[in-house]
Amino acid sequence: MLRILKWLLYLALLGGIALVAYAYLGPWLGADFAPPVEEIRAPLVLDAG
């Protein structure tokens, strides 16, 4: 049982390192993490009374 937990810990650590590496190397690999940019206009009525 301890052997399985140790392998799961190693796998989780390796997955975390891979995720951080992809976050840094993703733009060089062609992944675009930027959100889509669009202007949104909505009318706003202020009730000062």
C-alpha angles and dihedrals in degrees: 000000000000090000091057092049091049091052091047090052091050091047093050091049092049091048091051092050090048091050093051091046091051091049090056099036098036097092090053089050093052101264115134113207096177116115118240111266121220133151116242120196122189128172115249123202116195117203106209096167 
